[in-house]
Amino acid sequence: MSDVTGGRAAVEGPDGKYRCIWPGSDPLYLAYHDTEWGVPEYDSRTLWEKLMLDGFQAGLSWITILRKRDAFRAGFAGFEPETVARFGEADIQRLLADAGIVRHRGKIEGTIRNAQAYLRLSEKGPFNDFLWKHLDGRVIQNAFRTHEQVPAETAVSKAISKELKAAGFTFCGPTIVYAVMQACGMVNDHLTGCFRWQECAALARDTRPAA
């Protein structure tokens, strides 16, 4: 469905629900959109995993990574930073031979360095606080009507990216960071015509940590 401005608004699915257009008709993508994307996430390890997976997505589509997510989790020890930080050349070679993941040496090595950076940051405070402090712990509730209105990056994602890089992280540019913010519910970027927009807005109110 097109908006009066010519942009692409939420579309009706076979179940009669209106959704953002990006999941298309792929069942896995639809399930991800309906249950995960935009749900506020406050668990440090989960936030780190999403940042790592979005780093692997660079140059690819998210559905490609989503289809490989279980293999990524198996290959990277459940994305436990303490374990990944100790990966060596043998682990790199093992992952490069794993057809279930994206076999990119730079991204694999970057994930190991990012695990080490995560542990250094954790000595100072939780990773979730490191990210959420940029929003004062509150979800940004956007109200975009069309897909074209949704930004690829923002001033906040640029600030987080800069701080991550200063902390030793790689594959964490502003666009990657904003994708993490969207997926982990730091911003509600479901289109206003999507049934999940209201639901995620309610989740943000219900799940915000106590001050």
PyMOL commands that place a pseudoatom at each C-alpha (Angstrom):
pseudoatom trace, name=CA, resn=MET, resi=1, chain=A, elem=C, hetatm=0, pos=[0.000, 0.000, 0.000]
pseudoatom trace, name=CA, resn=SER, resi=2, chain=A, elem=C, hetatm=0, pos=[1.253, 3.495, -0.864]
pseudoatom trace, name=CA, resn=ASP, resi=3, chain=A, elem=C, hetatm=0, pos=[0.950, 6.507, 1.385]
pseudoatom trace, name=CA, resn=VAL, resi=4, chain=A, elem=C, hetatm=0, pos=[-0.573, 9.713, 0.004]
pseudoatom trace, name=CA, resn=THR, resi=5, chain=A, elem=C, hetatm=0, pos=[2.963, 11.111, -0.111]
pseudoatom trace, name=CA, resn=GLY, resi=6, chain=A, elem=C, hetatm=0, pos=[4.032, 8.325, -2.464]
pseudoatom trace, name=CA, resn=GLY, resi=7, chain=A, elem=C, hetatm=0, pos=[5.980, 6.320, 0.122]
pseudoatom trace, name=CA, resn=ARG, resi=8, chain=A, elem=C, hetatm=0, pos=[5.446, 2.672, 1.013]
pseudoatom trace, name=CA, resn=ALA, resi=9, chain=A, elem=C, hetatm=0, pos=[3.222, 2.282, 4.049]
pseudoatom trace, name=CA, resn=ALA, resi=10, chain=A, elem=C, hetatm=0, pos=[2.310, -0.831, 6.033]
pseudoatom trace, name=CA, resn=VAL, resi=11, chain=A, elem=C, hetatm=0, pos=[0.899, -3.682, 3.976]
pseudoatom trace, name=CA, resn=GLU, resi=12, chain=A, elem=C, hetatm=0, pos=[-1.816, -6.204, 4.749]
pseudoatom trace, name=CA, resn=GLY, resi=13, chain=A, elem=C, hetatm=0, pos=[-0.712, -9.779, 5.223]
pseudoatom trace, name=CA, resn=PRO, resi=14, chain=A, elem=C, hetatm=0, pos=[-2.637, -12.996, 4.534]
pseudoatom trace, name=CA, resn=ASP, resi=15, chain=A, elem=C, hetatm=0, pos=[-3.800, -12.998, 8.166]
pseudoatom trace, name=CA, resn=GLY, resi=16, chain=A, elem=C, hetatm=0, pos=[-5.378, -9.566, 7.764]
pseudoatom trace, name=CA, resn=LYS, resi=17, chain=A, elem=C, hetatm=0, pos=[-2.754, -7.800, 9.896]
pseudoatom trace, name=CA, resn=TYR, resi=18, chain=A, elem=C, hetatm=0, pos=[-0.906, -4.760, 8.592]
pseudoatom trace, name=CA, resn=ARG, resi=19, chain=A, elem=C, hetatm=0, pos=[2.891, -4.891, 8.862]
pseudoatom trace, name=CA, resn=CYS, resi=20, chain=A, elem=C, hetatm=0, pos=[6.056, -3.097, 7.859]
pseudoatom trace, name=CA, resn=ILE, resi=21, chain=A, elem=C, hetatm=0, pos=[6.925, -4.016, 4.287]
pseudoatom trace, name=CA, resn=TRP, resi=22, chain=A, elem=C, hetatm=0, pos=[10.459, -5.367, 4.810]
pseudoatom trace, name=CA, resn=PRO, resi=23, chain=A, elem=C, hetatm=0, pos=[9.678, -8.941, 5.967]
pseudoatom trace, name=CA, resn=GLY, resi=24, chain=A, elem=C, hetatm=0, pos=[7.771, -9.637, 2.763]
pseudoatom trace, name=CA, resn=SER, resi=25, chain=A, elem=C, hetatm=0, pos=[6.141, -13.070, 2.876]
pseudoatom trace, name=CA, resn=ASP, resi=26, chain=A, elem=C, hetatm=0, pos=[9.041, -15.151, 4.231]
pseudoatom trace, name=CA, resn=PRO, resi=27, chain=A, elem=C, hetatm=0, pos=[7.696, -17.066, 7.292]
pseudoatom trace, name=CA, resn=LEU, resi=28, chain=A, elem=C, hetatm=0, pos=[10.985, -16.776, 9.211]
pseudoatom trace, name=CA, resn=TYR, resi=29, chain=A, elem=C, hetatm=0, pos=[11.219, -13.058, 8.510]
pseudoatom trace, name=CA, resn=LEU, resi=30, chain=A, elem=C, hetatm=0, pos=[7.573, -12.521, 9.458]
pseudoatom trace, name=CA, resn=ALA, resi=31, chain=A, elem=C, hetatm=0, pos=[8.056, -14.360, 12.761]
pseudoatom trace, name=CA, resn=TYR, resi=32, chain=A, elem=C, hetatm=0, pos=[11.130, -12.246, 13.498]
pseudoatom trace, name=CA, resn=HIS, resi=33, chain=A, elem=C, hetatm=0, pos=[9.209, -9.050, 12.724]
pseudoatom trace, name=CA, resn=ASP, resi=34, chain=A, elem=C, hetatm=0, pos=[6.195, -10.116, 14.784]
pseudoatom trace, name=CA, resn=THR, resi=35, chain=A, elem=C, hetatm=0, pos=[8.005, -11.351, 17.898]
pseudoatom trace, name=CA, resn=GLU, resi=36, chain=A, elem=C, hetatm=0, pos=[11.542, -9.919, 18.116]
pseudoatom trace, name=CA, resn=TRP, resi=37, chain=A, elem=C, hetatm=0, pos=[12.200, -6.768, 16.102]
pseudoatom trace, name=CA, resn=GLY, resi=38, chain=A, elem=C, hetatm=0, pos=[11.530, -3.630, 18.117]
pseudoatom trace, name=CA, resn=VAL, resi=39, chain=A, elem=C, hetatm=0, pos=[11.141, -5.359, 21.481]
pseudoatom trace, name=CA, resn=PRO, resi=40, chain=A, elem=C, hetatm=0, pos=[13.173, -3.432, 24.097]
pseudoatom trace, name=CA, resn=GLU, resi=41, chain=A, elem=C, hetatm=0, pos=[16.228, -5.487, 25.059]
pseudoatom trace, name=CA, resn=TYR, resi=42, chain=A, elem=C, hetatm=0, pos=[18.186, -4.812, 28.239]
pseudoatom trace, name=CA, resn=ASP, resi=43, chain=A, elem=C, hetatm=0, pos=[20.324, -7.947, 28.503]
pseudoatom trace, name=CA, resn=SER, resi=44, chain=A, elem=C, hetatm=0, pos=[23.980, -7.093, 27.907]
pseudoatom trace, name=CA, resn=ARG, resi=45, chain=A, elem=C, hetatm=0, pos=[24.986, -10.378, 26.291]
pseudoatom trace, name=CA, resn=THR, resi=46, chain=A, elem=C, hetatm=0, pos=[21.987, -10.348, 23.958]
pseudoatom trace, name=CA, resn=LEU, resi=47, chain=A, elem=C, hetatm=0, pos=[22.720, -6.773, 22.908]
pseudoatom trace, name=CA, resn=TRP, resi=48, chain=A, elem=C, hetatm=0, pos=[26.332, -7.739, 22.197]
pseudoatom trace, name=CA, resn=GLU, resi=49, chain=A, elem=C, hetatm=0, pos=[25.228, -10.745, 20.129]
pseudoatom trace, name=CA, resn=LYS, resi=50, chain=A, elem=C, hetatm=0, pos=[22.951, -8.549, 18.021]
pseudoatom trace, name=CA, resn=LEU, resi=51, chain=A, elem=C, hetatm=0, pos=[25.760, -6.073, 17.431]
pseudoatom trace, name=CA, resn=MET, resi=52, chain=A, elem=C, hetatm=0, pos=[28.003, -8.935, 16.295]
pseudoatom trace, name=CA, resn=LEU, resi=53, chain=A, elem=C, hetatm=0, pos=[25.401, -10.383, 13.954]
pseudoatom trace, name=CA, resn=ASP, resi=54, chain=A, elem=C, hetatm=0, pos=[24.678, -6.980, 12.444]
pseudoatom trace, name=CA, resn=GLY, resi=55, chain=A, elem=C, hetatm=0, pos=[28.409, -6.623, 11.862]
pseudoatom trace, name=CA, resn=PHE, resi=56, chain=A, elem=C, hetatm=0, pos=[28.322, -9.853, 9.863]
pseudoatom trace, name=CA, resn=GLN, resi=57, chain=A, elem=C, hetatm=0, pos=[25.328, -8.520, 7.955]
pseudoatom trace, name=CA, resn=ALA, resi=58, chain=A, elem=C, hetatm=0, pos=[27.343, -5.627, 6.479]
pseudoatom trace, name=CA, resn=GLY, resi=59, chain=A, elem=C, hetatm=0, pos=[27.001, -5.959, 2.697]
pseudoatom trace, name=CA, resn=LEU, resi=60, chain=A, elem=C, hetatm=0, pos=[24.324, -8.654, 3.025]
pseudoatom trace, name=CA, resn=SER, resi=61, chain=A, elem=C, hetatm=0, pos=[20.601, -8.827, 3.834]
pseudoatom trace, name=CA, resn=TRP, resi=62, chain=A, elem=C, hetatm=0, pos=[19.403, -9.484, 7.368]
pseudoatom trace, name=CA, resn=ILE, resi=63, chain=A, elem=C, hetatm=0, pos=[17.367, -12.517, 6.267]
pseudoatom trace, name=CA, resn=THR, resi=64, chain=A, elem=C, hetatm=0, pos=[20.660, -14.142, 5.227]
pseudoatom trace, name=CA, resn=ILE, resi=65, chain=A, elem=C, hetatm=0, pos=[22.007, -13.727, 8.753]
pseudoatom trace, name=CA, resn=LEU, resi=66, chain=A, elem=C, hetatm=0, pos=[18.711, -14.751, 10.316]
pseudoatom trace, name=CA, resn=ARG, resi=67, chain=A, elem=C, hetatm=0, pos=[18.758, -18.039, 8.419]
pseudoatom trace, name=CA, resn=LYS, resi=68, chain=A, elem=C, hetatm=0, pos=[22.291, -18.664, 9.656]
pseudoatom trace, name=CA, resn=ARG, resi=69, chain=A, elem=C, hetatm=0, pos=[21.745, -17.448, 13.235]
pseudoatom trace, name=CA, resn=ASP, resi=70, chain=A, elem=C, hetatm=0, pos=[21.655, -20.909, 14.812]
pseudoatom trace, name=CA, resn=ALA, resi=71, chain=A, elem=C, hetatm=0, pos=[24.896, -21.843, 13.049]
pseudoatom trace, name=CA, resn=PHE, resi=72, chain=A, elem=C, hetatm=0, pos=[26.482, -18.578, 14.201]
pseudoatom trace, name=CA, resn=ARG, resi=73, chain=A, elem=C, hetatm=0, pos=[25.449, -19.294, 17.779]
pseudoatom trace, name=CA, resn=ALA, resi=74, chain=A, elem=C, hetatm=0, pos=[26.900, -22.795, 17.593]
pseudoatom trace, name=CA, resn=GLY, resi=75, chain=A, elem=C, hetatm=0, pos=[30.142, -21.597, 16.023]
pseudoatom trace, name=CA, resn=PHE, resi=76, chain=A, elem=C, hetatm=0, pos=[30.621, -18.717, 18.444]
pseudoatom trace, name=CA, resn=ALA, resi=77, chain=A, elem=C, hetatm=0, pos=[29.868, -20.642, 21.649]
pseudoatom trace, name=CA, resn=GLY, resi=78, chain=A, elem=C, hetatm=0, pos=[26.458, -19.081, 22.143]
pseudoatom trace, name=CA, resn=PHE, resi=79, chain=A, elem=C, hetatm=0, pos=[28.044, -15.648, 21.770]
pseudoatom trace, name=CA, resn=GLU, resi=80, chain=A, elem=C, hetatm=0, pos=[29.424, -15.806, 25.294]
pseudoatom trace, name=CA, resn=PRO, resi=81, chain=A, elem=C, hetatm=0, pos=[32.007, -12.990, 25.249]
pseudoatom trace, name=CA, resn=GLU, resi=82, chain=A, elem=C, hetatm=0, pos=[34.198, -14.671, 27.880]
pseudoatom trace, name=CA, resn=THR, resi=83, chain=A, elem=C, hetatm=0, pos=[34.614, -17.708, 25.601]
pseudoatom trace, name=CA, resn=VAL, resi=84, chain=A, elem=C, hetatm=0, pos=[34.866, -15.873, 22.273]
pseudoatom trace, name=CA, resn=ALA, resi=85, chain=A, elem=C, hetatm=0, pos=[37.537, -13.540, 23.690]
pseudoatom trace, name=CA, resn=ARG, resi=86, chain=A, elem=C, hetatm=0, pos=[39.821, -16.564, 24.059]
pseudoatom trace, name=CA, resn=PHE, resi=87, chain=A, elem=C, hetatm=0, pos=[39.383, -17.809, 20.475]
pseudoatom trace, name=CA, resn=GLY, resi=88, chain=A, elem=C, hetatm=0, pos=[42.679, -18.340, 18.661]
pseudoatom trace, name=CA, resn=GLU, resi=89, chain=A, elem=C, hetatm=0, pos=[43.837, -19.236, 15.160]
pseudoatom trace, name=CA, resn=ALA, resi=90, chain=A, elem=C, hetatm=0, pos=[42.441, -22.764, 15.412]
pseudoatom trace, name=CA, resn=ASP, resi=91, chain=A, elem=C, hetatm=0, pos=[39.002, -21.332, 16.103]
pseudoatom trace, name=CA, resn=ILE, resi=92, chain=A, elem=C, hetatm=0, pos=[39.353, -18.888, 13.232]
pseudoatom trace, name=CA, resn=GLN, resi=93, chain=A, elem=C, hetatm=0, pos=[40.207, -21.739, 10.860]
pseudoatom trace, name=CA, resn=ARG, resi=94, chain=A, elem=C, hetatm=0, pos=[37.277, -23.770, 12.205]
pseudoatom trace, name=CA, resn=LEU, resi=95, chain=A, elem=C, hetatm=0, pos=[34.904, -20.893, 11.546]
pseudoatom trace, name=CA, resn=LEU, resi=96, chain=A, elem=C, hetatm=0, pos=[36.342, -20.228, 8.099]
pseudoatom trace, name=CA, resn=ALA, resi=97, chain=A, elem=C, hetatm=0, pos=[35.523, -23.846, 7.256]
pseudoatom trace, name=CA, resn=ASP, resi=98, chain=A, elem=C, hetatm=0, pos=[31.958, -23.577, 8.604]
pseudoatom trace, name=CA, resn=ALA, resi=99, chain=A, elem=C, hetatm=0, pos=[29.597, -23.313, 5.641]
pseudoatom trace, name=CA, resn=GLY, resi=100, chain=A, elem=C, hetatm=0, pos=[26.737, -22.473, 8.011]
pseudoatom trace, name=CA, resn=ILE, resi=101, chain=A, elem=C, hetatm=0, pos=[28.017, -18.962, 8.721]
pseudoatom trace, name=CA, resn=VAL, resi=102, chain=A, elem=C, hetatm=0, pos=[29.413, -16.028, 6.754]
pseudoatom trace, name=CA, resn=ARG, resi=103, chain=A, elem=C, hetatm=0, pos=[33.044, -17.018, 6.268]
pseudoatom trace, name=CA, resn=HIS, resi=104, chain=A, elem=C, hetatm=0, pos=[34.793, -13.659, 6.391]
pseudoatom trace, name=CA, resn=ARG, resi=105, chain=A, elem=C, hetatm=0, pos=[38.118, -13.608, 8.222]
pseudoatom trace, name=CA, resn=GLY, resi=106, chain=A, elem=C, hetatm=0, pos=[37.950, -9.897, 9.010]
pseudoatom trace, name=CA, resn=LYS, resi=107, chain=A, elem=C, hetatm=0, pos=[34.515, -10.186, 10.586]
pseudoatom trace, name=CA, resn=ILE, resi=108, chain=A, elem=C, hetatm=0, pos=[35.467, -13.341, 12.505]
pseudoatom trace, name=CA, resn=GLU, resi=109, chain=A, elem=C, hetatm=0, pos=[38.599, -11.717, 13.883]
pseudoatom trace, name=CA, resn=GLY, resi=110, chain=A, elem=C, hetatm=0, pos=[36.611, -8.559, 14.574]
pseudoatom trace, name=CA, resn=THR, resi=111, chain=A, elem=C, hetatm=0, pos=[34.123, -10.535, 16.666]
pseudoatom trace, name=CA, resn=ILE, resi=112, chain=A, elem=C, hetatm=0, pos=[36.972, -11.888, 18.780]
pseudoatom trace, name=CA, resn=ARG, resi=113, chain=A, elem=C, hetatm=0, pos=[38.363, -8.386, 19.305]
pseudoatom trace, name=CA, resn=ASN, resi=114, chain=A, elem=C, hetatm=0, pos=[34.873, -7.147, 20.088]
pseudoatom trace, name=CA, resn=ALA, resi=115, chain=A, elem=C, hetatm=0, pos=[34.507, -9.828, 22.759]
pseudoatom trace, name=CA, resn=GLN, resi=116, chain=A, elem=C, hetatm=0, pos=[37.721, -8.599, 24.328]
pseudoatom trace, name=CA, resn=ALA, resi=117, chain=A, elem=C, hetatm=0, pos=[36.479, -5.003, 24.129]
pseudoatom trace, name=CA, resn=TYR, resi=118, chain=A, elem=C, hetatm=0, pos=[33.173, -6.070, 25.695]
pseudoatom trace, name=CA, resn=LEU, resi=119, chain=A, elem=C, hetatm=0, pos=[35.008, -7.609, 28.652]
pseudoatom trace, name=CA, resn=ARG, resi=120, chain=A, elem=C, hetatm=0, pos=[37.080, -4.467, 29.153]
pseudoatom trace, name=CA, resn=LEU, resi=121, chain=A, elem=C, hetatm=0, pos=[33.943, -2.331, 29.133]
pseudoatom trace, name=CA, resn=SER, resi=122, chain=A, elem=C, hetatm=0, pos=[32.202, -4.710, 31.518]
pseudoatom trace, name=CA, resn=GLU, resi=123, chain=A, elem=C, hetatm=0, pos=[34.865, -4.027, 34.110]
pseudoatom trace, name=CA, resn=LYS, resi=124, chain=A, elem=C, hetatm=0, pos=[33.565, -0.460, 34.240]
pseudoatom trace, name=CA, resn=GLY, resi=125, chain=A, elem=C, hetatm=0, pos=[29.860, -1.232, 34.021]
pseudoatom trace, name=CA, resn=PRO, resi=126, chain=A, elem=C, hetatm=0, pos=[27.201, -3.288, 32.201]
pseudoatom trace, name=CA, resn=PHE, resi=127, chain=A, elem=C, hetatm=0, pos=[27.200, -3.159, 28.401]
pseudoatom trace, name=CA, resn=ASN, resi=128, chain=A, elem=C, hetatm=0, pos=[23.489, -2.426, 28.389]
pseudoatom trace, name=CA, resn=ASP, resi=129, chain=A, elem=C, hetatm=0, pos=[24.126, 0.742, 30.394]
pseudoatom trace, name=CA, resn=PHE, resi=130, chain=A, elem=C, hetatm=0, pos=[26.875, 1.695, 27.932]
pseudoatom trace, name=CA, resn=LEU, resi=131, chain=A, elem=C, hetatm=0, pos=[24.303, 1.663, 25.118]
pseudoatom trace, name=CA, resn=TRP, resi=132, chain=A, elem=C, hetatm=0, pos=[21.109, 2.793, 26.850]
pseudoatom trace, name=CA, resn=LYS, resi=133, chain=A, elem=C, hetatm=0, pos=[22.727, 5.788, 28.575]
pseudoatom trace, name=CA, resn=HIS, resi=134, chain=A, elem=C, hetatm=0, pos=[22.627, 7.553, 25.203]
pseudoatom trace, name=CA, resn=LEU, resi=135, chain=A, elem=C, hetatm=0, pos=[18.823, 7.426, 25.437]
pseudoatom trace, name=CA, resn=ASP, resi=136, chain=A, elem=C, hetatm=0, pos=[18.618, 7.994, 29.198]
pseudoatom trace, name=CA, resn=GLY, resi=137, chain=A, elem=C, hetatm=0, pos=[17.251, 4.453, 29.373]
pseudoatom trace, name=CA, resn=ARG, resi=138, chain=A, elem=C, hetatm=0, pos=[14.117, 5.402, 27.423]
pseudoatom trace, name=CA, resn=VAL, resi=139, chain=A, elem=C, hetatm=0, pos=[12.900, 4.079, 24.095]
pseudoatom trace, name=CA, resn=ILE, resi=140, chain=A, elem=C, hetatm=0, pos=[12.660, 6.631, 21.284]
pseudoatom trace, name=CA, resn=GLN, resi=141, chain=A, elem=C, hetatm=0, pos=[9.084, 6.367, 20.000]
pseudoatom trace, name=CA, resn=ASN, resi=142, chain=A, elem=C, hetatm=0, pos=[9.110, 7.302, 16.336]
pseudoatom trace, name=CA, resn=ALA, resi=143, chain=A, elem=C, hetatm=0, pos=[5.972, 7.675, 14.241]
pseudoatom trace, name=CA, resn=PHE, resi=144, chain=A, elem=C, hetatm=0, pos=[6.945, 6.982, 10.651]
pseudoatom trace, name=CA, resn=ARG, resi=145, chain=A, elem=C, hetatm=0, pos=[4.134, 6.313, 8.198]
pseudoatom trace, name=CA, resn=THR, resi=146, chain=A, elem=C, hetatm=0, pos=[6.252, 5.064, 5.310]
pseudoatom trace, name=CA, resn=HIS, resi=147, chain=A, elem=C, hetatm=0, pos=[9.338, 2.933, 4.840]
pseudoatom trace, name=CA, resn=GLU, resi=148, chain=A, elem=C, hetatm=0, pos=[11.098, 5.818, 3.134]
pseudoatom trace, name=CA, resn=GLN, resi=149, chain=A, elem=C, hetatm=0, pos=[10.850, 8.002, 6.247]
pseudoatom trace, name=CA, resn=VAL, resi=150, chain=A, elem=C, hetatm=0, pos=[12.872, 5.578, 8.394]
pseudoatom trace, name=CA, resn=PRO, resi=151, chain=A, elem=C, hetatm=0, pos=[16.508, 6.757, 8.656]
pseudoatom trace, name=CA, resn=ALA, resi=152, chain=A, elem=C, hetatm=0, pos=[19.572, 4.568, 8.146]
pseudoatom trace, name=CA, resn=GLU, resi=153, chain=A, elem=C, hetatm=0, pos=[21.458, 6.336, 10.932]
pseudoatom trace, name=CA, resn=THR, resi=154, chain=A, elem=C, hetatm=0, pos=[20.912, 9.136, 13.443]
pseudoatom trace, name=CA, resn=ALA, resi=155, chain=A, elem=C, hetatm=0, pos=[22.912, 11.478, 15.640]
pseudoatom trace, name=CA, resn=VAL, resi=156, chain=A, elem=C, hetatm=0, pos=[22.498, 8.993, 18.501]
pseudoatom trace, name=CA, resn=SER, resi=157, chain=A, elem=C, hetatm=0, pos=[23.740, 6.043, 16.453]
pseudoatom trace, name=CA, resn=LYS, resi=158, chain=A, elem=C, hetatm=0, pos=[26.724, 8.134, 15.378]
pseudoatom trace, name=CA, resn=ALA, resi=159, chain=A, elem=C, hetatm=0, pos=[27.514, 8.964, 19.008]
pseudoatom trace, name=CA, resn=ILE, resi=160, chain=A, elem=C, hetatm=0, pos=[27.252, 5.317, 20.088]
pseudoatom trace, name=CA, resn=SER, resi=161, chain=A, elem=C, hetatm=0, pos=[29.361, 4.210, 17.122]
pseudoatom trace, name=CA, resn=LYS, resi=162, chain=A, elem=C, hetatm=0, pos=[32.068, 6.720, 17.990]
pseudoatom trace, name=CA, resn=GLU, resi=163, chain=A, elem=C, hetatm=0, pos=[32.157, 5.567, 21.598]
pseudoatom trace, name=CA, resn=LEU, resi=164, chain=A, elem=C, hetatm=0, pos=[32.232, 1.889, 20.607]
pseudoatom trace, name=CA, resn=LYS, resi=165, chain=A, elem=C, hetatm=0, pos=[35.157, 2.494, 18.275]
pseudoatom trace, name=CA, resn=ALA, resi=166, chain=A, elem=C, hetatm=0, pos=[37.000, 4.371, 21.002]
pseudoatom trace, name=CA, resn=ALA, resi=167, chain=A, elem=C, hetatm=0, pos=[36.479, 1.327, 23.231]
pseudoatom trace, name=CA, resn=GLY, resi=168, chain=A, elem=C, hetatm=0, pos=[38.114, -0.940, 20.651]
pseudoatom trace, name=CA, resn=PHE, resi=169, chain=A, elem=C, hetatm=0, pos=[35.094, -2.268, 18.756]
pseudoatom trace, name=CA, resn=THR, resi=170, chain=A, elem=C, hetatm=0, pos=[35.094, -2.887, 15.002]
pseudoatom trace, name=CA, resn=PHE, resi=171, chain=A, elem=C, hetatm=0, pos=[32.256, -3.289, 12.465]
pseudoatom trace, name=CA, resn=CYS, resi=172, chain=A, elem=C, hetatm=0, pos=[30.170, -0.831, 14.459]
pseudoatom trace, name=CA, resn=GLY, resi=173, chain=A, elem=C, hetatm=0, pos=[29.503, 2.070, 12.110]
pseudoatom trace, name=CA, resn=PRO, resi=174, chain=A, elem=C, hetatm=0, pos=[26.464, 4.335, 12.615]
pseudoatom trace, name=CA, resn=THR, resi=175, chain=A, elem=C, hetatm=0, pos=[24.283, 2.339, 10.201]
pseudoatom trace, name=CA, resn=ILE, resi=176, chain=A, elem=C, hetatm=0, pos=[25.077, -0.960, 11.929]
pseudoatom trace, name=CA, resn=VAL, resi=177, chain=A, elem=C, hetatm=0, pos=[24.463, 0.620, 15.319]
pseudoatom trace, name=CA, resn=TYR, resi=178, chain=A, elem=C, hetatm=0, pos=[21.116, 2.018, 14.205]
pseudoatom trace, name=CA, resn=ALA, resi=179, chain=A, elem=C, hetatm=0, pos=[20.071, -1.414, 12.930]
pseudoatom trace, name=CA, resn=VAL, resi=180, chain=A, elem=C, hetatm=0, pos=[20.851, -2.758, 16.411]
pseudoatom trace, name=CA, resn=MET, resi=181, chain=A, elem=C, hetatm=0, pos=[18.866, 0.069, 18.004]
pseudoatom trace, name=CA, resn=GLN, resi=182, chain=A, elem=C, hetatm=0, pos=[15.871, -0.780, 15.819]
pseudoatom trace, name=CA, resn=ALA, resi=183, chain=A, elem=C, hetatm=0, pos=[16.069, -4.525, 16.375]
pseudoatom trace, name=CA, resn=CYS, resi=184, chain=A, elem=C, hetatm=0, pos=[16.593, -4.223, 20.126]
pseudoatom trace, name=CA, resn=GLY, resi=185, chain=A, elem=C, hetatm=0, pos=[13.813, -1.738, 20.671]
pseudoatom trace, name=CA, resn=MET, resi=186, chain=A, elem=C, hetatm=0, pos=[15.957, 1.231, 21.592]
pseudoatom trace, name=CA, resn=VAL, resi=187, chain=A, elem=C, hetatm=0, pos=[13.865, 2.973, 18.966]
pseudoatom trace, name=CA, resn=ASN, resi=188, chain=A, elem=C, hetatm=0, pos=[10.385, 1.964, 17.846]
pseudoatom trace, name=CA, resn=ASP, resi=189, chain=A, elem=C, hetatm=0, pos=[10.652, 2.087, 14.061]
pseudoatom trace, name=CA, resn=HIS, resi=190, chain=A, elem=C, hetatm=0, pos=[7.661, -0.051, 13.211]
pseudoatom trace, name=CA, resn=LEU, resi=191, chain=A, elem=C, hetatm=0, pos=[5.487, 1.958, 10.841]
pseudoatom trace, name=CA, resn=THR, resi=192, chain=A, elem=C, hetatm=0, pos=[2.463, 3.536, 12.478]
pseudoatom trace, name=CA, resn=GLY, resi=193, chain=A, elem=C, hetatm=0, pos=[0.196, 1.393, 10.328]
pseudoatom trace, name=CA, resn=CYS, resi=194, chain=A, elem=C, hetatm=0, pos=[1.912, -1.806, 11.519]
pseudoatom trace, name=CA, resn=PHE, resi=195, chain=A, elem=C, hetatm=0, pos=[0.138, -3.747, 14.273]
pseudoatom trace, name=CA, resn=ARG, resi=196, chain=A, elem=C, hetatm=0, pos=[3.437, -4.036, 16.157]
pseudoatom trace, name=CA, resn=TRP, resi=197, chain=A, elem=C, hetatm=0, pos=[3.881, -0.274, 16.525]
pseudoatom trace, name=CA, resn=GLN, resi=198, chain=A, elem=C, hetatm=0, pos=[1.354, 0.001, 19.344]
pseudoatom trace, name=CA, resn=GLU, resi=199, chain=A, elem=C, hetatm=0, pos=[2.449, -3.307, 20.882]
pseudoatom trace, name=CA, resn=CYS, resi=200, chain=A, elem=C, hetatm=0, pos=[6.118, -2.321, 21.032]
pseudoatom trace, name=CA, resn=ALA, resi=201, chain=A, elem=C, hetatm=0, pos=[5.215, 1.097, 22.415]
pseudoatom trace, name=CA, resn=ALA, resi=202, chain=A, elem=C, hetatm=0, pos=[3.386, -0.666, 25.250]
pseudoatom trace, name=CA, resn=LEU, resi=203, chain=A, elem=C, hetatm=0, pos=[6.340, -3.019, 25.822]
pseudoatom trace, name=CA, resn=ALA, resi=204, chain=A, elem=C, hetatm=0, pos=[8.654, -0.050, 26.174]
pseudoatom trace, name=CA, resn=ARG, resi=205, chain=A, elem=C, hetatm=0, pos=[6.506, 1.289, 28.998]
pseudoatom trace, name=CA, resn=ASP, resi=206, chain=A, elem=C, hetatm=0, pos=[6.173, -2.101, 30.664]
pseudoatom trace, name=CA, resn=THR, resi=207, chain=A, elem=C, hetatm=0, pos=[9.778, -3.298, 30.471]
pseudoatom trace, name=CA, resn=ARG, resi=208, chain=A, elem=C, hetatm=0, pos=[11.798, -0.174, 31.214]
pseudoatom trace, name=CA, resn=PRO, resi=209, chain=A, elem=C, hetatm=0, pos=[14.148, -0.941, 34.122]
pseudoatom trace, name=CA, resn=ALA, resi=210, chain=A, elem=C, hetatm=0, pos=[13.477, 0.812, 37.404]
pseudoatom trace, name=CA, resn=ALA, resi=211, chain=A, elem=C, hetatm=0, pos=[15.518, 3.967, 37.970]
for i in range(1, 211): cmd.bond("trace and resi %d" % i, "trace and resi %d" % (i + 1))
show_as sticks, trace
zoom trace
